[in-house]
Amino acid sequence: MNQANLLSFEEAVKFLKISKSYLYKLTHQRRVPHFKPNGKKIYFLESDLRDWILKNLIKTSEEIDQDATDYVANQGQSN
C-alpha cells in the first residue's frame, strides 16, 4: 500500500467535501470503507473513497427509460 494513497480523517473530509460529523456518521454506520488501527484514529484509502463515490451513481431519466425498455423486451424472450 502506497502511503501517498492513505488519507487521515481530516484529509478525507477535505477530499469528500463533507462535514466531519457526517464522515463520523458514515464510518460509525460502516457505510464508507475505512481503517481504524488499535481502535483509535481513522484512515482511508483514496482509491476506496473514489470507488465509494462512483458506486452511488444516479441514472438519468433517459437511462432509466432505456433500462425499462430493455427489461420489457427481454421478458418476451425468456418465455
Backbone torsions as a table, in degrees:
resi	resn	phi	psi	omega
1	MET	NA	129.0	179.5
2	ASN	-81.5	126.0	-178.0
3	GLN	-62.3	-26.1	179.0
4	ALA	-62.9	-24.2	-179.4
5	ASN	-89.6	-7.5	-178.8
6	LEU	-88.7	124.2	-177.9
7	LEU	-111.5	139.6	172.0
8	SER	-75.0	173.0	178.5
9	PHE	-58.7	-47.2	-179.0
10	GLU	-61.5	-41.3	179.0
11	GLU	-66.0	-37.4	178.8
12	ALA	-66.4	-38.5	176.7
13	VAL	-59.0	-45.7	179.6
14	LYS	-67.0	-42.2	-179.5
15	PHE	-61.5	-44.9	-177.6
16	LEU	-83.2	-16.0	-178.0
17	LYS	58.4	48.2	177.3
18	ILE	-129.6	168.6	-179.8
19	SER	-76.0	158.4	177.2
20	LYS	-61.1	-42.5	-177.2
21	SER	-63.8	-37.6	179.5
22	TYR	-68.8	-39.4	178.1
23	LEU	-66.9	-38.1	174.9
24	TYR	-60.1	-41.8	179.2
25	LYS	-61.7	-45.1	179.9
26	LEU	-62.8	-40.2	179.3
27	THR	-71.2	-40.3	179.3
28	HIS	-61.1	-40.7	179.6
29	GLN	-82.3	1.4	-179.1
30	ARG	56.2	40.1	-179.8
31	ARG	-96.3	-12.4	178.5
32	VAL	-129.9	136.4	-178.1
33	PRO	-67.4	134.3	-179.4
34	HIS	-157.1	169.1	178.0
35	PHE	-121.5	142.9	-179.9
36	LYS	-139.7	74.1	-178.4
37	PRO	-64.1	135.7	-179.8
38	ASN	59.1	18.1	177.6
39	GLY	67.8	20.9	-176.3
40	LYS	-111.7	-110.3	-176.6
41	LYS	-63.8	151.1	-178.8
42	ILE	-106.9	135.2	179.1
43	TYR	-129.2	159.0	-177.9
44	PHE	-138.4	149.9	169.4
45	LEU	-92.3	131.1	-179.9
46	GLU	-56.4	-40.7	-179.5
47	SER	-64.1	-37.0	177.2
48	ASP	-64.4	-40.4	179.4
49	LEU	-67.2	-40.0	176.7
50	ARG	-61.4	-46.6	179.5
51	ASP	-60.9	-41.1	-180.0
52	TRP	-62.9	-42.7	178.3
53	ILE	-62.4	-46.3	-176.0
54	LEU	-70.6	-20.5	179.3
55	LYS	-70.9	-19.1	-174.1
56	ASN	-102.2	44.9	-179.5
57	LEU	-68.2	134.9	173.8
58	ILE	-103.2	118.5	-178.1
59	LYS	-74.1	151.7	175.4
60	THR	-76.8	164.8	177.4
61	SER	-59.7	-38.3	-179.8
62	GLU	-65.1	-40.2	178.6
63	GLU	-66.0	-39.7	177.8
64	ILE	-65.2	-43.5	177.6
65	ASP	-61.0	-41.9	180.0
66	GLN	-66.5	-40.6	176.7
67	ASP	-60.0	-41.6	179.6
68	ALA	-66.0	-43.2	178.5
69	THR	-61.8	-44.8	179.2
70	ASP	-63.2	-40.4	-179.4
71	TYR	-62.8	-47.5	-179.4
72	VAL	-63.8	-42.0	179.6
73	ALA	-62.9	-38.1	-178.7
74	ASN	-76.7	-21.8	178.9
75	GLN	-65.5	-36.3	179.4
76	GLY	-69.6	-24.0	-178.6
77	GLN	-82.3	-22.6	-176.7
78	SER	-83.9	-11.2	179.9
79	ASN	-85.5	NA	NA
